[in-house]
Amino acid sequence: MASLRSPPISCSIGTSTSTLFSSRLRSSTSIPSRRLRRRPIVASHVCVPAIDKSMLVVSETLSEDELWAAACLRVRTFNEFNASAYNIQDHRRYLAEREFEALKERVSGKREGFRRVSCINATLPLSQISIASDDLCSTCKFSDGNEDRVVVGSLDLNQCRWLPDEITGTKPEGFAADIGRAYLSNVCVAKELHRNGVGYELVNKSKKVAADWGITDMYVHVAVNNEGAKRLYMKSGFVQENDEPAWQARYLDRPRRLLLWLGLPPS
């Protein structure tokens, strides 16, 4: 969260893992396959409860307690754990600590190559989702000073020219790309609450924040076989700009992905 390489940026929704989180995690830690597996990039078919959307808050995150809850959600979403494995809870906490430290570094503006990064979370009161999952409530809970809430969705908005190990966008061109281009990454929604519109609300909020920053062109990477994520982004207005060469996907040991683009109106 020794010189630990900061946990990488990944772009995914639901149970899909989008590049950097998994690939760099494998390179920085030796994890037996029986303890940790990457989640398959497939749409979730779990029966989930409906939520009261009026209670959902989607906002930029500043408190460390909420950043920690977001880091825990990302570890929980982007990895598949064997619950019977030895010391699995310690291992989960270790991964969360790495992501938490990297997230703080990005949000504070200390990550080289990024002009600005915002962690945007979707949260619900603990009382609204306690029946959905005891693990979600205990793992991703925080206090906002008034009540206990749970981070049920999260993403990063990155104002930068490119993301490491990803296809690079082409708009805008030249020096304008430094301030006018942004990427979404680490997009995830708790599996218990899929198909409740949480992902759509996260992306919609990121568009508003990006417009306030003066962003003109937003990008997101998505695995070619992640139909749920593609539907979400296209519903949000993204269109395909490019796709990853097969050799690059093989080299990075991940499913091939698409680069989607969205133009924002001038603020």
Disulfide bonds with the S-S distance in Angstrom:
none
